[in-house]
Amino acid sequence: MTGPASTLSDHFFYFGSNAALLPVSIRAISQQTHGHRASLNDPYLAEFVQWIGSIGLQPNVVLGAPQLDIFAEESKALNRCRCN
């Protein structure tokens, strides 16, 4: 695929192991379980956008290594990532 349809995001913040602490007022957006929350975070959108813009980070930059590096050991990566 080429063009916009192949792009997941062109404006993101990847914190990885350097996660930023969310303000108390928007911590409800942090989900600790699996699953999709659809529109439950809608009430927090404006405040989240204001907060993420105020912390002075450049978007589209990896800010920390993944917390779980499944590729650190090749044998484990092969068990977790299979292509059919």
KOLLOSE-830956 format. One record per residue (C-alpha): residue number from 0; x, y, z negated. Coordinates in nm, 2 decimals. Each point is the difference from the previous one (the first is absolute). Example, Ala and Ser with C-alpha at 12.3 -4.5 7.8 and 13.67 -1.06 7.14 Angstrom:
KOLLOSE-830956
<site k="0" X="1.23" Y="-0.45" Z="-0.78"/>
<site k="1" X="0.14" Y="0.34" Z="0.07"/>
This chain:
KOLLOSE-830956
<site k="0" X="0.00" Y="0.00" Z="0.00"/>
<site k="1" X="0.11" Y="0.35" Z="0.06"/>
<site k="2" X="-0.14" Y="0.34" Z="-0.09"/>
<site k="3" X="-0.22" Y="0.11" Z="-0.30"/>
<site k="4" X="-0.18" Y="-0.34" Z="-0.02"/>
<site k="5" X="0.33" Y="-0.17" Z="-0.11"/>
<site k="6" X="0.07" Y="0.25" Z="-0.28"/>
<site k="7" X="-0.11" Y="-0.07" Z="-0.35"/>
<site k="8" X="0.10" Y="0.34" Z="-0.14"/>
<site k="9" X="0.21" Y="0.29" Z="0.10"/>
<site k="10" X="-0.02" Y="0.17" Z="-0.34"/>
<site k="11" X="0.08" Y="-0.22" Z="-0.30"/>
<site k="12" X="0.19" Y="-0.02" Z="-0.33"/>
<site k="13" X="0.16" Y="-0.33" Z="-0.08"/>
<site k="14" X="0.12" Y="0.00" Z="-0.36"/>
<site k="15" X="0.09" Y="-0.36" Z="-0.05"/>
<site k="16" X="0.20" Y="-0.04" Z="-0.32"/>
<site k="17" X="0.00" Y="0.38" Z="-0.05"/>
<site k="18" X="-0.37" Y="0.03" Z="-0.07"/>
<site k="19" X="-0.13" Y="0.34" Z="-0.10"/>
<site k="20" X="-0.23" Y="0.03" Z="-0.30"/>
<site k="21" X="-0.34" Y="0.10" Z="0.10"/>
<site k="22" X="-0.17" Y="0.28" Z="-0.19"/>
<site k="23" X="-0.25" Y="-0.13" Z="-0.26"/>
<site k="24" X="-0.29" Y="0.16" Z="0.19"/>
<site k="25" X="0.05" Y="-0.22" Z="0.31"/>
<site k="26" X="0.14" Y="-0.33" Z="-0.15"/>
<site k="27" X="-0.33" Y="-0.16" Z="0.07"/>
<site k="28" X="0.12" Y="-0.04" Z="0.37"/>
<site k="29" X="0.27" Y="-0.24" Z="-0.11"/>
<site k="30" X="-0.14" Y="-0.35" Z="0.04"/>
<site k="31" X="0.16" Y="-0.28" Z="-0.19"/>
<site k="32" X="-0.17" Y="-0.29" Z="0.18"/>
<site k="33" X="-0.04" Y="-0.12" Z="0.36"/>
<site k="34" X="-0.28" Y="0.11" Z="0.22"/>
<site k="35" X="-0.13" Y="0.30" Z="0.19"/>
<site k="36" X="-0.17" Y="0.29" Z="-0.19"/>
<site k="37" X="-0.16" Y="0.16" Z="0.31"/>
<site k="38" X="-0.12" Y="0.35" Z="-0.11"/>
<site k="39" X="0.05" Y="-0.02" Z="-0.38"/>
<site k="40" X="0.30" Y="0.24" Z="0.03"/>
<site k="41" X="-0.18" Y="0.26" Z="0.20"/>
<site k="42" X="-0.06" Y="0.23" Z="-0.31"/>
<site k="43" X="0.37" Y="0.01" Z="-0.06"/>
<site k="44" X="0.11" Y="0.08" Z="0.36"/>
<site k="45" X="0.04" Y="0.38" Z="-0.03"/>
<site k="46" X="0.18" Y="-0.01" Z="-0.33"/>
<site k="47" X="0.23" Y="-0.28" Z="0.12"/>
<site k="48" X="0.09" Y="0.19" Z="0.32"/>
<site k="49" X="0.07" Y="0.31" Z="-0.20"/>
<site k="50" X="0.22" Y="-0.20" Z="-0.25"/>
<site k="51" X="0.20" Y="-0.19" Z="0.27"/>
<site k="52" X="0.07" Y="0.33" Z="0.18"/>
<site k="53" X="0.11" Y="0.17" Z="-0.32"/>
<site k="54" X="0.27" Y="-0.24" Z="-0.10"/>
<site k="55" X="0.23" Y="0.11" Z="0.27"/>
<site k="56" X="0.08" Y="-0.32" Z="0.18"/>
<site k="57" X="0.06" Y="-0.04" Z="0.37"/>
<site k="58" X="-0.25" Y="-0.23" Z="0.16"/>
<site k="59" X="0.09" Y="-0.30" Z="0.22"/>
<site k="60" X="0.31" Y="-0.09" Z="-0.21"/>
<site k="61" X="0.06" Y="-0.32" Z="-0.20"/>
<site k="62" X="0.05" Y="0.13" Z="-0.36"/>
<site k="63" X="0.08" Y="-0.33" Z="-0.16"/>
<site k="64" X="0.07" Y="-0.36" Z="0.07"/>
<site k="65" X="-0.30" Y="-0.24" Z="0.00"/>
<site k="66" X="-0.07" Y="-0.12" Z="-0.35"/>
<site k="67" X="-0.02" Y="-0.36" Z="0.14"/>
<site k="68" X="0.26" Y="-0.07" Z="0.26"/>
<site k="69" X="-0.12" Y="-0.32" Z="0.16"/>
<site k="70" X="0.29" Y="0.01" Z="0.24"/>
<site k="71" X="0.27" Y="0.01" Z="-0.27"/>
<site k="72" X="0.04" Y="-0.38" Z="0.02"/>
<site k="73" X="-0.05" Y="-0.14" Z="0.35"/>
<site k="74" X="-0.14" Y="-0.33" Z="-0.13"/>
<site k="75" X="-0.27" Y="0.18" Z="-0.19"/>
<site k="76" X="-0.08" Y="0.23" Z="0.30"/>
<site k="77" X="-0.06" Y="-0.30" Z="0.22"/>
<site k="78" X="-0.25" Y="-0.14" Z="-0.24"/>
<site k="79" X="-0.19" Y="0.33" Z="-0.03"/>
<site k="80" X="0.01" Y="0.12" Z="0.36"/>
<site k="81" X="-0.09" Y="-0.25" Z="0.27"/>
<site k="82" X="-0.08" Y="0.07" Z="0.36"/>
<site k="83" X="-0.23" Y="-0.24" Z="0.19"/>
